[in-house]
Amino acid sequence: MSTEFSPSGNIKKTLEIAGFSAKKSLGQNFLHDANIIRKIAEVSNVSKKDVVLEIGPGFGTITEILAINSKKLIAVEMDRKIANWLINSLNEKGIDNVEIIISDAIKELKDSNSELFCKLPKKYKVVANIPYYLTSHLIRLLLENENPPESITLMIQKEVAERICSKNINSLLSISINYYANPKINFFVSKNCFHPKPKIDSAVISLIPKRNLHDKQFTKTFFKLLKAGFSSPRKQLLKNLIQIGERDKIKQILESSNLDATQRAETLSLDDWIRLTKTYLESE
């Protein structure tokens, strides 16, 4: 069933020879541009001392380069047919430092007793090319993990990347991610670099988790306030936050945090939310 495949190969022909077709239900769009594949490998900054977790390896176009550059690579692929093809392909090429877990990465990351959790060392790097509808969920699971990666290199929608990495950190997604990590856009990727061609362009971003985070209680309170604040984006901050406390108390906390009760959540910066959390905890 295996067939020769290289980053510069014809992915459409490979799919036909191997008897595959992209599944819309899994959001499968296969990257085939050799230059982009090399650039992803470069920005992931993987070396021979690193263990890499690759999520969504597909036909292994990036897997091969990462395996050559790393100490070990653990790949999680939920499509069993593609995973078995990739195992055969890697074996034929003599690449023996790759371990493939046939499973749903989201489920694996949620379960502290999963096969993936048991195999990950304390230090590892993540490279992922996943369906866009899983982006925010995957990022949250990786960054909230008790053993977060040293770095995350991720292909996501261009407009989502721009929102996350904007200088104006004022959306629920961007504040959540910037609380945990320092994000950066590395480069953009045209929709023409994929088969089947998606409707939108992509971006490859890097996330470097922050190591000196606040304690668990602070983080829990931070996200309680953040989610309440954005629960009805069109409403004023005070009206949203009274769901977690008495009106007069919340109004006083906002004033003590140098915030206006009539502001909307989108007008607050990350520093504003951190200051609000500190004031809220001091008031309890």
C-alpha positions, -999 to 999 in steps of 0.1 A, spaced: 0 0 0 30 23 5 42 46 -22 72 69 -25 64 104 -13 86 135 -10 78 171 -1 81 181 -37 59 152 -49 24 154 -63 1 149 -33 -29 144 -55 -12 116 -74 0 101 -41 -35 100 -28 -47 83 -59 -20 57 -59 -24 49 -22 -62 48 -26 -70 78 -4 -93 108 -6 -93 138 18 -121 136 43 -141 168 48 -154 155 81 -119 155 95 -110 188 78 -81 172 58 -61 196 36 -27 182 28 3 206 26 25 199 -5 47 229 -10 83 219 -4 95 254 5 68 259 31 76 225 46 112 234 50 103 268 65 81 251 91 109 228 100 133 257 104 110 279 126 102 249 148 138 251 159 141 214 165 176 199 172 190 164 179 184 168 216 147 174 212 117 151 215 89 164 192 52 159 194 36 162 159 -2 164 158 -18 156 125 12 142 105 -9 131 75 14 116 49 45 126 68 58 155 47 69 174 77 74 143 98 104 131 78 123 164 82 114 167 119 125 131 125 159 137 108 165 168 129 153 154 163 161 128 189 126 113 188 93 121 173 59 111 186 31 116 160 -6 115 168 -28 107 138 -65 99 141 -71 86 106 -61 49 110 -57 43 73 -33 72 68 -14 63 100 -8 28 88 4 41 55 28 64 72 42 37 94 49 16 63 64 45 45 88 55 74 98 18 78 107 16 41 128 47 44 147 34 74 134 62 97 133 45 131 129 73 156 92 79 150 64 65 171 29 69 159 -1 69 181 -34 62 163 -58 83 183 -76 117 186 -50 142 199 -77 162 218 -88 131 237 -52 121 244 -43 156 258 -75 156 280 -66 123 297 -36 124 321 -36 86 319 -35 84 281 -9 67 260 4 101 248 7 115 284 27 85 295 52 89 266 59 126 267 90 136 286 93 168 307 108 187 278 93 185 243 83 207 214 51 206 194 45 210 157 9 208 145 -11 211 113 -47 204 123 -82 213 112 -90 249 119 -121 241 140 -98 225 166 -73 254 169 -84 271 200 -92 239 218 -58 224 210 -39 255 220 -58 257 253 -51 220 261 -14 224 254 -9 256 273 -30 246 303 -12 213 305 7 206 338 36 197 315 34 224 287 58 221 257 88 243 254 74 256 221 45 252 198 47 257 160 12 257 146 -5 262 112 -38 282 117 -61 305 98 -45 337 88 -71 360 104 -70 340 136 -32 343 137 -34 381 132 -60 384 160 -38 363 184 -6 382 176 -21 417 173 -6 444 194 -41 451 205 -47 421 228 -84 426 234 -104 395 223 -112 364 245 -89 342 224 -60 366 222 -61 374 259 -63 338 269 -33 328 247 -12 358 256 -18 350 293 -1 317 289 24 323 261 42 348 238 29 343 203 45 353 170 36 350 133 64 334 114 50 336 79 18 333 58 9 303 37 -13 306 5 -43 283 2 -27 271 -31 -1 252 -10 -27 226 0 -47 198 -16 -77 200 -15 -74 238 -16 -91 254 14 -111 287 10 -87 307 32 -50 314 36 -31 302 66 -3 313 89 24 295 108 28 308 143 51 301 172 39 300 209 65 301 236 48 293 270 56 316 298 74 299 326 67 323 355 29 321 356 7 331 384 -5 304 408 -35 281 402 -59 302 423 -49 334 404 -53 317 370 -87 302 380 -99 336 391 -85 353 360 -104 331 337 -136 333 357 -135 371 354 -125 369 317 -152 345 307 -178 365 327 -166 398 311 -169 384 276 -202 365 282 -222 393 265 -196 413 245 -221 441 237 -229 447 274 -210 469 298 -184 453 320 -203 458 352 -234 442 338 -215 411 328 -194 408 360 -224 410 385 -231 374 377 -201 365 399 -206 391 427 -227 418 442 -232 449 421 -217 474 446 -187 451 453 -179 446 416 -183 483 410 -158 491 438 -134 465 425 -135 480 390 -129 515 404 -100 502 425 -86 487 393 -88 520 375 -115 507 352 -148 522 342 -179 502 349 -193 512 316 -164 498 295 -169 468 274 -146 437 278 -129 443 244 -115 476 256 -94 460 284 -58 449 278 -42 418 293 -26 440 320 -60 453 328 -74 418 334 -44 409 355 -48 440 376 -86 433 379 -79 398 391 -54 410 418 -79 435 431 -107 409 431 -86 385 451 -76 412 476 -112 420 482 -122 384 492 
